[in-house]
Amino acid sequence: MNDFDMTTSFAAVDIGRHRTDEKLLTVENLSVDFPTDDGTVHAVRDVSFTLGRGEVLGIVGESGSGKSVSSMAIMGLLPKTARIGGSIKFKDRELVGLDYKRMQPIRGNSVAMIFQDPMTSLNPVYTVGWQLSEAYRAHHDVSKKAAWAKAVEALELVGIPQPDRRAAQYPHEFSGGMRQRVMIAMSIINDPDVVIADEPTTALDVTVQAQILDTLLRIRDNTGSGIMIITHDLGVVAGMVDRVQVMYGGTVVEQGSVDEVFEAQRMPYTVGLLGSIPNPNMLGKRLTPISGAPPSLMNLPAGCAFSPRCPLAVDECRTTEPALLETDRRGHFARCHRSAHLATIPNPQRLFAHDEIGTVENPAALTMANPGLPVVEDLADAQRRYEEESPTS
């Protein structure tokens, strides 16, 4: 996966040991609408995917693409005003339409979720051990002592040192990475079949991110759970998932194995996402962002949602929304009229390239050679002044 394989070292576990053909989660034609005074927000549109036992599925996309709303629909945590269509099946049981009482035994027990912000997800006035114990007792008829022992065991499983002592502490006594581990412990304490991780590494430094991802993979390896990772970090996806699903404008625009999607994109939006990753080989050059902004989910374009920002868009793209169809590569799907044309372009990332204005090849070398240069200034001007002030040989 070349420059994008940034987290391969995290996945040093036996990925296939627990994998079977059993489908734990089957989502078909899922749609979620939110009526508002200004109109209807089409947050999720025609989303379908499956998650097998022992499999890791990555869902990526910009903010507002429908990633988190899809997961909240699975968990049954959307507000009552939400209109949900399609089907969500856990094993053979339909979840859409279940009321709170019938959903309660499933939520947290069979399907668990790791929320994005552990500090707001944990209660600051109760110890970590008490909160883990309560999560366990909600689904098991056991004594407080047995539940506490299970809490300590869960903390040990996610790699928290001295778990018996740590269980008696409060959330504010834990670092950000440790709180995220607590959230993982809470999600797995009931041995769920499916774990949904919503941005599990947000606001964590790179080292802690690696530890969190490794913890998730160890959990999968030990229990055989299916894991769904929701993230905007393509480095996370490259290193730990089996299949990837790219979302834009509330729907799936590309899906397939992680190798296929990273090495042979068939949707321009995915090309742009990969091209926006900072690359050490491009030091001193501008990043290549996708121009424009994501569409309003209340007023979507008539055709492809990405057409206003797409460098390959033609009239058909602006009038007719494409279907999610298999591309020239087996098991690789894209929602794009131009996927066949995209396959013929040798270096598709150049579609989003911008003129290099005010940049230099190696800005770090300028300050190393002349420490007196101001740090905050136009780099092209810095290069010119450096050349003028340097003695000629």
C-alpha positions as CSV (number, residue, x, y, z in Angstrom):
1,M,0.0,0.0,0.0
2,N,3.0,2.2,-0.5
3,D,3.0,5.6,1.3
4,F,-0.4,5.0,2.8
5,D,0.4,1.9,4.8
6,M,1.1,3.9,8.0
7,T,-0.2,1.5,10.6
8,T,0.7,-1.9,9.4
9,S,2.9,-2.5,12.5
10,F,-0.2,-2.2,14.7
11,A,-1.8,-5.3,13.2
12,A,0.7,-7.9,14.5
13,V,-2.1,-10.4,15.3
14,D,-3.6,-13.4,13.7
15,I,-6.3,-11.7,11.7
16,G,-7.9,-14.9,10.3
17,R,-8.0,-17.1,13.4
18,H,-11.6,-16.3,14.3
19,R,-13.0,-15.4,10.9
20,T,-15.9,-17.4,9.6
21,D,-18.6,-17.0,7.0
22,E,-21.1,-16.0,9.8
23,K,-22.7,-12.6,9.1
24,L,-23.1,-10.8,12.4
25,L,-24.5,-7.6,10.9
26,T,-26.4,-7.1,7.7
27,V,-27.5,-3.6,6.6
28,E,-29.6,-3.2,3.5
29,N,-30.8,0.0,1.9
30,L,-30.5,1.9,5.1
31,S,-31.8,5.5,5.0
32,V,-32.1,8.1,7.8
33,D,-34.0,11.4,7.4
34,F,-34.4,14.2,9.9
35,P,-37.4,16.5,9.4
36,T,-36.7,20.1,10.3
37,D,-38.5,23.4,9.9
38,D,-36.3,24.2,6.9
39,G,-36.7,20.9,5.2
40,T,-35.7,17.2,5.4
41,V,-32.1,16.3,6.1
42,H,-31.2,13.2,4.2
43,A,-28.4,12.1,6.5
44,V,-28.1,8.5,5.2
45,R,-29.2,7.3,1.8
46,D,-29.3,3.7,0.5
47,V,-26.4,2.3,2.6
48,S,-25.8,-1.5,2.5
49,F,-23.0,-3.6,4.0
50,T,-22.3,-6.7,6.0
51,L,-19.9,-7.4,8.9
52,G,-18.7,-11.0,9.4
53,R,-17.3,-12.6,12.6
54,G,-13.6,-11.7,13.1
55,E,-13.8,-9.0,10.4
56,V,-12.7,-5.4,10.6
57,L,-14.7,-3.0,8.4
58,G,-13.5,0.6,8.0
59,I,-16.0,3.4,7.2
60,V,-14.3,6.6,6.1
61,G,-15.4,10.0,4.8
62,E,-15.6,13.7,5.7
63,S,-17.6,15.1,8.5
64,G,-21.3,15.0,7.6
65,S,-21.0,12.1,5.2
66,G,-23.3,9.9,7.3
67,K,-20.8,7.7,9.1
68,S,-21.8,8.3,12.7
69,V,-25.5,8.5,11.9
70,S,-25.4,5.0,10.4
71,S,-23.8,3.6,13.6
72,M,-26.3,5.4,15.8
73,A,-29.1,3.8,13.7
74,I,-27.6,0.4,14.3
75,M,-27.4,1.0,18.1
76,G,-31.0,2.4,18.2
77,L,-29.8,5.7,19.6
78,L,-31.3,8.1,17.1
79,P,-33.9,10.6,18.3
80,K,-37.6,9.7,17.9
81,T,-38.0,12.3,15.1
82,A,-35.6,10.4,12.9
83,R,-37.3,8.4,10.0
84,I,-35.4,5.2,9.4
85,G,-35.9,3.0,6.3
86,G,-34.3,-0.2,5.1
87,S,-33.1,-3.1,7.2
88,I,-30.6,-3.7,10.0
89,K,-30.2,-7.3,11.0
90,F,-28.1,-8.6,13.9
91,K,-27.6,-12.2,12.9
92,D,-31.2,-13.0,11.8
93,R,-33.0,-10.4,14.1
94,E,-34.4,-7.2,12.6
95,L,-33.4,-4.1,14.7
96,V,-35.3,-1.4,12.8
97,G,-38.5,-0.7,14.6
98,L,-37.5,-2.3,17.9
99,D,-38.7,-0.3,20.9
100,Y,-36.4,0.6,23.9
101,K,-37.4,-2.4,25.9
102,R,-36.7,-5.0,23.2
103,M,-33.5,-3.2,22.1
104,Q,-32.0,-3.0,25.6
105,P,-30.8,-6.6,25.8
106,I,-29.0,-6.2,22.4
107,R,-27.4,-2.7,23.0
108,G,-24.2,-3.1,25.0
109,N,-24.5,-6.8,25.2
110,S,-24.6,-8.1,21.6
111,V,-23.7,-4.9,19.8
112,A,-21.5,-2.4,21.7
113,M,-20.2,1.0,20.8
114,I,-17.0,3.0,21.7
115,F,-17.9,6.6,21.6
116,Q,-15.7,9.4,20.2
117,D,-15.1,11.4,23.4
118,P,-14.4,9.3,26.5
119,M,-14.4,12.3,28.9
120,T,-18.1,13.1,28.1
121,S,-19.0,9.4,27.9
122,L,-17.7,8.6,31.5
123,N,-19.5,9.9,34.6
124,P,-17.0,12.1,36.5
125,V,-18.6,11.4,39.9
126,Y,-18.3,7.6,39.9
127,T,-15.2,5.5,39.8
128,V,-14.2,3.7,36.7
129,G,-14.7,0.3,38.3
130,W,-18.2,1.2,39.4
131,Q,-19.2,2.3,35.9
132,L,-17.8,-0.9,34.4
133,S,-19.5,-3.0,37.0
134,E,-22.8,-1.3,36.3
135,A,-22.4,-1.9,32.6
136,Y,-21.9,-5.6,33.4
137,R,-24.7,-5.9,35.9
138,A,-27.2,-4.3,33.4
139,H,-27.0,-7.6,31.5
140,H,-26.0,-10.2,34.1
141,D,-27.6,-11.2,37.4
142,V,-24.5,-11.2,39.5
143,S,-23.3,-9.8,42.8
144,K,-21.5,-6.5,43.1
145,K,-18.3,-8.3,44.0
146,A,-18.4,-10.5,40.9
147,A,-19.2,-7.5,38.7
148,W,-16.2,-5.6,40.2
149,A,-13.9,-8.6,39.5
150,K,-15.2,-8.6,35.9
151,A,-14.4,-4.8,35.7
152,V,-10.9,-5.4,36.9
153,E,-10.5,-8.2,34.4
154,A,-11.7,-6.0,31.5
155,L,-9.2,-3.2,32.5
156,E,-6.4,-5.8,32.5
157,L,-7.5,-7.0,29.1
158,V,-7.2,-3.6,27.5
159,G,-3.7,-3.1,28.9
160,I,-4.3,-0.8,31.9
161,P,-1.5,-1.4,34.5
162,Q,-2.5,-2.2,38.1
163,P,-6.1,-2.6,37.1
164,D,-7.3,-3.4,40.6
165,R,-6.0,-0.1,41.9
166,R,-7.0,1.8,38.8
167,A,-10.6,0.6,39.0
168,A,-11.0,2.6,42.2
169,Q,-10.0,5.8,40.6
170,Y,-12.1,8.5,38.8
171,P,-12.0,9.4,35.1
172,H,-10.1,12.6,35.7
173,E,-7.2,10.6,37.1
174,F,-6.7,8.9,33.8
175,S,-4.9,10.3,30.7
176,G,-6.8,10.6,27.4
177,G,-5.4,7.4,26.1
178,M,-6.3,5.5,29.3
179,R,-9.8,6.9,29.3
180,Q,-10.2,5.6,25.7
181,R,-9.0,2.2,26.9
182,V,-11.7,2.4,29.6
183,M,-14.3,2.9,27.0
184,I,-13.0,-0.1,25.1
185,A,-13.2,-2.1,28.3
186,M,-16.8,-1.0,28.8
187,S,-17.7,-2.0,25.3
188,I,-16.3,-5.5,25.6
189,I,-17.1,-6.3,29.2
190,N,-20.3,-8.2,28.0
191,D,-18.4,-10.1,25.3
192,P,-20.4,-8.5,22.4
193,D,-20.4,-10.0,18.9
194,V,-20.1,-6.6,17.3
195,V,-18.0,-3.6,18.4
196,I,-18.6,-0.2,16.7
197,A,-15.7,2.2,17.3
198,D,-16.6,5.8,16.4
199,E,-13.4,7.8,15.8
200,P,-11.5,5.8,18.6
201,T,-8.2,7.7,18.1
202,T,-9.5,11.3,17.8
203,A,-7.3,13.8,19.7
204,L,-4.7,11.2,20.7
205,D,-1.0,11.4,19.8
206,V,0.4,8.9,17.3
207,T,1.9,6.6,19.9
208,V,-1.3,6.3,21.9
209,Q,-3.2,5.9,18.7
210,A,-1.1,2.8,17.9
211,Q,-1.8,1.4,21.3
212,I,-5.5,1.9,21.0
213,L,-5.6,0.3,17.6
214,D,-3.5,-2.6,18.8
215,T,-5.9,-3.1,21.7
216,L,-8.9,-3.3,19.4
217,L,-7.1,-5.9,17.2
218,R,-6.2,-8.0,20.3
219,I,-9.8,-7.9,21.4
220,R,-10.9,-9.1,18.0
221,D,-8.3,-11.8,18.0
222,N,-9.2,-13.0,21.5
223,T,-13.0,-12.9,21.1
224,G,-13.7,-13.1,17.4
225,S,-15.9,-10.0,17.5
226,G,-16.6,-8.1,14.3
227,I,-15.3,-4.6,14.5
228,M,-16.6,-1.5,12.6
229,I,-14.1,1.4,12.6
230,I,-15.6,4.8,11.8
231,T,-12.8,7.3,11.0
232,H,-11.6,10.1,8.8
233,D,-8.0,8.9,9.3
234,L,-7.0,6.9,6.2
235,G,-3.8,5.7,7.9
236,V,-6.0,3.9,10.5
237,V,-7.9,2.2,7.6
238,A,-4.7,1.2,5.7
239,G,-3.2,-0.6,8.7
240,M,-6.0,-2.5,10.4
241,V,-9.2,-3.1,8.3
242,D,-10.1,-5.9,5.9
243,R,-12.6,-4.0,3.9
244,V,-13.2,-0.3,3.5
245,Q,-16.4,1.7,2.7
246,V,-16.0,5.3,1.6
247,M,-19.0,7.5,2.3
248,Y,-19.9,10.9,0.8
249,G,-23.1,12.9,0.8
250,G,-24.9,10.4,3.0
251,T,-24.2,7.3,0.8
252,V,-21.6,4.8,0.0
253,V,-19.5,5.9,-3.0
254,E,-16.8,3.1,-3.0
255,Q,-16.3,-0.2,-1.2
256,G,-14.0,-3.2,-1.4
257,S,-11.0,-4.8,0.2
258,V,-8.5,-2.3,1.6
259,D,-5.9,-3.3,-0.9
260,E,-8.2,-2.7,-3.9
261,V,-9.5,0.6,-2.7
262,F,-6.1,2.0,-1.8
263,E,-4.3,0.8,-4.9
264,A,-7.0,1.1,-7.6
265,Q,-9.5,3.8,-6.8
266,R,-12.6,3.9,-9.0
267,M,-14.2,7.0,-7.5
268,P,-12.6,10.4,-7.8
269,Y,-13.6,11.3,-4.3
270,T,-11.5,8.4,-2.9
271,V,-8.6,9.6,-5.1
272,G,-8.9,13.0,-3.5
273,L,-9.0,11.6,0.0
274,L,-5.8,9.6,-0.5
275,G,-4.1,12.6,-2.2
276,S,-4.8,14.8,0.8
277,I,-2.7,12.6,3.2
278,P,0.5,14.4,4.2
279,N,3.4,12.7,2.5
280,P,7.0,13.0,3.8
281,N,8.2,12.8,0.2
282,M,6.4,16.0,-0.6
283,L,8.1,18.2,2.0
284,G,7.9,21.9,1.0
285,K,5.0,21.3,-1.4
286,R,1.4,22.2,-0.9
287,L,-1.1,19.5,0.2
288,T,-3.7,18.7,-2.5
289,P,-7.1,19.2,-0.9
290,I,-10.3,18.6,-2.7
291,S,-11.6,22.0,-3.7
292,G,-15.1,23.1,-2.7
293,A,-17.2,21.9,0.3
294,P,-19.4,18.8,1.0
295,P,-23.0,19.2,-0.2
296,S,-25.9,20.2,2.0
297,L,-27.7,17.0,3.0
298,M,-30.9,19.1,2.8
299,N,-30.4,20.2,-0.8
300,L,-28.4,17.5,-2.5
301,P,-27.3,18.0,-6.2
302,A,-29.6,16.4,-8.8
303,G,-27.0,13.9,-10.0
304,C,-23.9,12.6,-8.3
305,A,-23.4,14.3,-4.9
306,F,-19.6,14.8,-5.7
307,S,-20.1,16.3,-9.2
308,P,-19.7,19.9,-8.1
309,R,-16.2,19.1,-6.9
310,C,-15.2,16.4,-9.3
311,P,-12.6,17.1,-12.0
312,L,-14.0,14.3,-14.2
313,A,-17.7,15.3,-14.0
314,V,-19.7,15.4,-17.3
315,D,-23.3,16.3,-17.9
316,E,-24.5,12.8,-17.0
317,C,-22.9,13.2,-13.6
318,R,-24.8,16.4,-12.9
319,T,-28.2,15.0,-13.9
320,T,-28.3,11.3,-12.9
321,E,-27.1,9.8,-9.7
322,P,-25.0,6.7,-10.4
323,A,-25.7,3.3,-8.9
324,L,-23.2,1.4,-6.7
325,L,-21.9,-1.1,-9.3
326,E,-19.1,-3.6,-9.4
327,T,-16.1,-2.1,-11.3
328,D,-13.5,-3.9,-13.5
329,R,-12.1,-5.5,-10.3
330,R,-14.1,-8.3,-8.7
331,G,-15.6,-7.4,-5.3
332,H,-14.8,-3.7,-5.8
333,F,-17.8,-1.4,-6.1
334,A,-18.0,2.3,-7.0
335,R,-20.9,4.8,-7.4
336,C,-19.5,6.7,-10.4
337,H,-20.3,7.1,-14.1
338,R,-16.6,7.7,-14.9
339,S,-15.1,4.7,-13.0
340,A,-14.1,3.0,-16.3
341,H,-12.4,6.2,-17.5
342,L,-10.7,6.7,-14.1
343,A,-9.2,3.2,-14.4
344,T,-7.3,4.4,-17.6
345,I,-5.6,7.4,-15.9
346,P,-2.0,6.5,-14.9
347,N,-1.7,8.9,-12.0
348,P,-5.2,9.9,-11.0
349,Q,-4.0,12.0,-8.0
350,R,-2.8,14.6,-10.4
351,L,-6.5,15.4,-11.1
352,F,-6.5,17.3,-7.8
353,A,-3.1,18.9,-8.1
354,H,-2.7,22.6,-7.7
355,D,0.0,25.0,-8.9
356,E,3.0,25.2,-6.7
357,I,2.9,28.9,-5.7
358,G,5.2,30.2,-2.9
359,T,6.7,26.8,-2.1
360,V,10.2,25.3,-2.0
361,E,11.5,21.8,-2.3
362,N,13.1,21.7,1.2
363,P,12.1,24.4,3.6
364,A,13.8,22.7,6.5
365,A,17.2,23.1,4.7
366,L,16.7,26.9,4.6
367,T,16.5,27.3,8.4
368,M,19.3,24.8,9.0
369,A,21.6,26.6,6.6
370,N,20.7,30.1,7.9
371,P,19.2,30.0,11.4
372,G,18.7,33.7,11.3
373,L,15.8,33.5,8.9
374,P,12.4,34.3,10.3
375,V,10.3,31.2,10.8
376,V,6.9,32.8,9.7
377,E,7.3,34.2,6.2
378,D,6.7,33.4,2.6
379,L,8.9,30.4,1.7
380,A,9.6,31.6,-1.8
381,D,10.7,34.9,-0.5
382,A,12.9,33.1,2.1
383,Q,14.6,31.1,-0.6
384,R,15.3,34.2,-2.7
385,R,16.8,36.1,0.3
386,Y,18.8,33.0,1.2
387,E,20.3,32.9,-2.3
388,E,21.1,36.6,-2.2
389,E,22.8,36.5,1.2
390,S,24.8,33.3,0.6
391,P,28.5,33.8,-0.3
392,T,29.3,32.7,-3.9
393,S,31.8,30.0,-4.3
